[in-house]
Amino acid sequence: MAISNPFFAATNRDGLAAPANHVRAITPDSSNDLPDGVCRAICVGGAGTLDFIDAGGSSVTGFPVIVGYNPIGVKRVLTSTTATSLFALY
């Protein structure tokens, strides 16, 4: 089953280069996906590592993220993440 990623759709006129339409705080949860689906990027307040399921469904662990904008399509943020103050940008 293909994973739906709205930012790959030809009909998405905003595309990845446009500013985010909305922002949601992230509470890492190893069992549930982000409530608004795959995000276009993650804004990080405290640098560390991000453990996540990416837009394609692959599990990624120990991914280093910087404070600020990190252009990563993420479906789920796992509780083993060490980065803090996380926000999903859509």
Secondary structure as UniProt FT lines:
FT   HELIX           6..8
FT   TURN            10..11
FT   TURN            15..17
FT   STRAND          23..25
FT   TURN            35..36
FT   STRAND          41..46
FT   STRAND          48..54
FT   TURN            55..56
FT   STRAND          59..65
FT   STRAND          68..70
FT   STRAND          74..77
FT   TURN            79..80
FT   STRAND          84..89
//
